[in-house]
Amino acid sequence: MKFSKLLLTTAIGGVATLGFSVGSADAKGKLNYYCSAQEDWCQLMARGFEKETGIKVNMSRKSSGETFAQIKAESRNPKGDVWWGGTGDPHLQAAEEGLTTPYKSAMRAELADWSLNQARSAGDKTIGIYSGALGYGYNENVLKKNSLPVPACWKDLLKPAYKGHVQMANPNSSGTAYTTLATIVQIFGEAEGFEFMKGLHKNINQYTKSGSAPIKAAARGENTIGIVFLHDAVKQAVKGFPIKSVAPCEGTGYEIGSMSIIKGARNLEEAKMFYDFALRADIQSQAVTVKAFQVPSNKGAKTSPKAPKLSSIKLINYDFKKYGSSVERKRLLKKWDDEVKSLAK
């Protein structure tokens, strides 16, 4: 199924932290910005907005699951203004739980259908800013050194030969890992999907906080296979590391990275300005300068020829509406904690 058509149908249906100081957040000319994308891209967006507008940006970088938890914990006294990046599922959950606020940008006419459908499914409380397919990457040198076969499918990762050679993030903190859990359940069905996760658990050497950490560890030779979004694997390969990426043979899920304005934002006008800024084609085109290889939501934005070709990847009919809902997300995470994470290896 073609990616553009798939996104159109499913969206309808369906590492360090910078010093973060709110201080006099009610003063004009400030923006408290939560970012869940890669650190250098977060910095690019923050510094670019500051330079263009003169508005001081206080930026905090955390994974999407961690950011969602922070926004929820702060809901009675919001400290953030805008949340940019990270997988769409926690953004949809935040919208459902009333943690974010609607905004219709004047930039909407320039955006891809999948971006707008993400917004419509959440009552305009979030919007798609980029997309990327899930998969895994492996360190070719480490694989050869350990005489391991080249994996091609999700089920290959269950082979006993890979014990201690696979790494993924914890789905409670990482949107990438939650997308992995939801993808496996959708591909194999819930019963078989959780059996898969139990089998995978035996081969996992570490559950990381951040979704991109497993492939960074593989790039350094500290890990062999990292379950990540494919653009994160490509980034390490472009840096010169011996990383090969795999779109699993059974098919795979994908993310719609999103952006939301936090309900009760103390700097609402500045948040709206950043929102519009982030949707512009010229701003989204700058992602390639920090080797971010996601597909941008603005139809006029430029992408790198090295970015994964989503039209050539077997993408599942990912149900964003169901797996982005608060009830389903909480249920799956609890089940994973109870039935998978608690198991001995």
GIVENCOR-V617683 format. One line per field, one symbol per residue. phi: phi as a letter, one per 30 degrees, with the letter a starting at -180 (. if undefined). burial: 1 if it has 24 or more other ideal C-beta (glycine too) atoms within 12 Angstrom, else 0. Layout:
phi = ???
burial = ???
This chain:
phi = .ddddedddddddd.ccdecbdhdddddibbcccbbcdeddededddddeddciddcccbcbdddddedddddcedbecccbcbjjededdddddddicbbdacdddedccdeddddddddciidaadcabaddaabbddddddechcdddbbedddddedceiccbbddddccdeddddeddddddcidddddddddddedcdcaccdcddedddddddidbcbcdaddddddeddddjddcccbceddjadaccebbbcddiedbdddddddededcdddddddeddchccddddddcdcbddddedddccdcdddcddddcddddddddddddedccddddc
burial = 001001111110010000010100100001111111111111111111110000111111111111111111010001111111111111111111101110101011011111111111110111111111111111110110000101100101110001001111111111111111111111110000110111111111111111111111111000111111111111111100111111110111111111111111111101111111111100110111011111111110101100110100111111111111110111011011000110000
